[in-house]
Structures are given as structure tokens and as C-alpha cells.
Amino acid sequence: MRPGDHPEFFRLAPPEGASRESTIRLDADGRFWHDGERVEHPALEAALHRWIARHPDDGRFILTNGWDWTYFTVDDAPYAVRSLQVEPDRVVLRLSDGTDEPLDPTTARVGAHDALYVRVKGGAFDARFSRHAQGQLEPVLEAGPGGEPTLAVGGRRYMVSF
């Protein structure tokens, strides 16, 4: 059992002389920064993406590995859709934490700079499509009756909100 599995884990004070605040930042393109420097080590960056969570009491973004945790800053969405696979009845998203999950087309919306966003992780988090992933939507992207973008998935059509 890891300490993070205990219900009081997120309420414990930080180690003496330490703080739960950090200078770690996730930019709008899904890249991590620490003290103003880009996190370039691939394994560390992959781990940071896997450690994204929300504090259970205040809802702020945290990084936790089950042994310790810290707050961090998210400039846009905490997850990125890196790529996707169009299947006959669904679209499967590959997220920045390395997991795959089906697209919920009812949550698709266009945000700043025409970026596409969806809800992921059971609706708990936003994910922003990378340019690459957004381009991969072409087989299921249609113009609706008024010209609005629509996703055709599993024989149904879903209007993308703005």
C-alpha cells in the first residue's frame, strides 16, 4: 500500500522546510517546465503526465506519484490528445499520459485559436487536441446543416460547440 492510498494523504503537511507549491508548469502545448526551464528528459516528462490529478479538497491541479505530491500550474488543459484512431463505431484517443480512451463526442468544443477540446478521464479533465490529432479527425469531421463542425461517430452526428 502506497501512502497515496490512505484517505488522509493529501491533508498531511509537507516535509519540514518544504512546500506543496512548485514552479512546475504545463504549457498550452502539453510541455512541462520547471523553474523556467523546459523538462527535456523523456522519462521524467512521461512520468509527470501520468501523475496529473486534482487535490480532493480544493480541486487544484497536483502531481502525485503516490508517495508525495505538489501543486503545479496548468496554462490550458491538463491533458493533450496526441493522436487518435478512427474505428468503425468509435474514435479512440491517445492521451499525453500514454493512455487510450474512447472519444466522447458530446463533449467536443472549439476554444481559443480554434483548438478542439474534449472531456476525458470520466469527464473529470479537459484535453486539448494537438494539431496532429485535430488533423486526424478529418474522416469523421463534417459540416452540419448550418456549416457548423459536426463529428460523425458510430452512425450518429454530434455538433461541436463553441
C-alpha positions as a printed NumPy array, in Angstrom:
array([[  0.   ,   0.   ,   0.   ],
       [  1.397,   3.398,  -1.005],
       [  0.865,   6.45 ,   1.206],
       [ -1.295,   7.962,  -1.55 ],
       [ -3.832,   5.187,  -1.   ],
       [ -4.561,   6.488,   2.515],
       [ -7.546,   8.882,   2.695],
       [ -5.593,  11.495,   4.703],
       [ -2.571,  11.529,   2.373],
       [ -3.468,  14.851,   0.733],
       [ -4.117,  16.528,   4.067],
       [ -0.676,  15.85 ,   5.551],
       [  1.688,  18.783,   5.952],
       [  4.711,  18.834,   3.646],
       [  8.056,  17.647,   4.979],
       [  9.748,  20.203,   7.216],
       [ 11.32 ,  23.007,   5.203],
       [  9.362,  22.039,   2.091],
       [  6.265,  23.426,   0.42 ],
       [  3.429,  21.881,  -1.551],
       [  3.7  ,  24.761,  -4.059],
       [  6.044,  24.28 ,  -7.016],
       [  7.333,  26.141, -10.054],
       [  6.328,  23.264, -12.325],
       [  4.145,  24.448, -15.195],
       [  2.365,  22.659, -18.028],
       [  2.081,  24.915, -21.066],
       [ -0.754,  25.029, -23.607],
       [  1.155,  22.667, -25.92 ],
       [  1.44 ,  19.996, -23.209],
       [  5.12 ,  20.604, -22.357],
       [  6.374,  20.702, -18.777],
       [  8.619,  23.46 , -17.427],
       [ 10.413,  23.739, -14.068],
       [ 11.973,  26.966, -12.799],
       [ 11.517,  28.39 , -16.313],
       [ 13.458,  25.557, -17.966],
       [ 11.877,  23.009, -20.287],
       [ 11.71 ,  19.468, -18.85 ],
       [ 13.511,  17.634, -21.634],
       [ 14.175,  14.216, -20.11 ],
       [ 11.647,  11.947, -21.886],
       [ 11.09 ,   9.567, -18.959],
       [ 10.578,  12.412, -16.478],
       [  8.184,  14.217, -18.8  ],
       [  6.214,  10.991, -19.348],
       [  6.035,  10.437, -15.584],
       [  4.807,  13.981, -14.967],
       [  1.993,  13.427, -17.477],
       [  1.   ,  10.21 , -15.657],
       [  0.997,  11.955, -12.243],
       [ -1.634,  14.6  , -13.06 ],
       [ -4.529,  14.703, -10.603],
       [ -6.698,  17.132,  -8.668],
       [ -6.436,  17.778,  -4.965],
       [ -9.522,  16.163,  -3.394],
       [-10.255,  19.149,  -1.13 ],
       [ -9.557,  22.276,  -3.188],
       [ -9.667,  20.893,  -6.759],
       [ -6.333,  22.461,  -7.736],
       [ -4.071,  20.573, -10.111],
       [ -1.436,  18.402,  -8.446],
       [  1.243,  15.962,  -9.453],
       [  1.268,  12.82 ,  -7.344],
       [  3.17 ,   9.578,  -7.61 ],
       [  1.51 ,   8.009,  -4.568],
       [  4.494,   8.78 ,  -2.33 ],
       [  4.417,  12.571,  -2.447],
       [  2.512,  15.367,  -4.166],
       [  2.805,  19.012,  -5.154],
       [  0.662,  21.701,  -6.727],
       [  1.569,  22.796, -10.245],
       [  0.3  ,  25.303, -12.803],
       [ -1.67 ,  24.355, -15.912],
       [ -1.779,  27.038, -18.614],
       [ -4.602,  25.439, -20.613],
       [ -5.787,  21.817, -20.471],
       [ -4.056,  19.244, -18.243],
       [ -4.171,  16.574, -20.939],
       [ -3.395,  16.629, -24.641],
       [ -4.777,  14.382, -27.348],
       [ -1.584,  13.364, -29.154],
       [ -3.158,  11.135, -31.796],
       [ -6.269,   9.1  , -32.452],
       [ -7.524,   6.019, -34.198],
       [-10.775,   6.128, -36.166],
       [-12.599,   2.804, -35.837],
       [-15.91 ,   1.805, -37.447],
       [-18.043,   2.645, -34.395],
       [-15.815,   4.945, -32.342],
       [-12.75 ,   7.138, -32.171],
       [-10.004,   6.183, -29.704],
       [ -7.852,   8.986, -28.307],
       [ -4.185,   8.587, -27.333],
       [ -3.615,  10.996, -24.439],
       [ -0.443,  12.688, -23.227],
       [ -0.262,  10.308, -20.25 ],
       [  0.073,   7.365, -22.654],
       [ -3.447,   6.042, -22.095],
       [ -6.105,   5.38 , -24.701],
       [ -9.771,   6.127, -24.233],
       [-12.803,   6.47 , -26.465],
       [-13.799,   9.943, -27.593],
       [-16.988,  11.266, -26.012],
       [-18.161,  13.376, -28.972],
       [-20.855,  15.053, -26.843],
       [-18.083,  16.971, -25.031],
       [-16.3  ,  18.325, -28.134],
       [-15.937,  22.101, -28.25 ],
       [-13.799,  24.68 , -30.012],
       [-11.767,  27.016, -27.821],
       [ -9.129,  29.697, -28.236],
       [ -7.155,  29.709, -31.501],
       [ -9.62 ,  27.167, -32.962],
       [ -8.237,  24.383, -30.776],
       [-10.54 ,  21.431, -30.186],
       [-11.184,  20.255, -26.613],
       [-12.968,  17.243, -25.109],
       [-13.561,  15.9  , -21.609],
       [-11.511,  12.842, -20.612],
       [-10.901,  10.615, -17.595],
       [-14.604,  10.084, -16.98 ],
       [-15.326,  13.757, -17.62 ],
       [-13.004,  14.941, -14.834],
       [-10.459,  16.739, -17.043],
       [-10.158,  18.7  , -20.28 ],
       [ -7.905,  17.549, -23.09 ],
       [ -6.751,  19.77 , -25.929],
       [ -6.159,  18.227, -29.35 ],
       [ -2.693,  18.637, -30.777],
       [ -2.601,  19.907, -34.351],
       [ -1.677,  16.403, -35.461],
       [ -4.652,  14.806, -33.664],
       [ -7.02 ,  17.513, -34.855],
       [ -5.96 ,  16.775, -38.439],
       [ -6.582,  13.054, -37.884],
       [-10.267,  13.83 , -37.267],
       [-10.772,  14.541, -40.977],
       [-12.533,  11.194, -41.704],
       [-15.236,  11.928, -39.097],
       [-15.478,  15.712, -39.439],
       [-18.417,  17.043, -41.428],
       [-20.201,  20.337, -41.945],
       [-23.598,  20.439, -40.253],
       [-26.76 ,  21.952, -41.808],
       [-25.63 ,  25.487, -40.948],
       [-21.987,  24.826, -41.765],
       [-21.052,  24.172, -38.11 ],
       [-18.468,  21.443, -37.474],
       [-20.004,  18.066, -36.727],
       [-18.413,  14.771, -35.714],
       [-19.852,  11.629, -37.317],
       [-19.128,   8.762, -34.931],
       [-20.856,   5.396, -34.675],
       [-23.592,   6.322, -37.138],
       [-24.558,   9.465, -35.201],
       [-23.704,  13.12 , -35.687],
       [-22.565,  15.421, -32.883],
       [-22.358,  19.181, -33.249],
       [-19.152,  20.702, -31.925],
       [-19.937,  23.591, -29.587],
       [-18.137,  26.916, -29.421]])
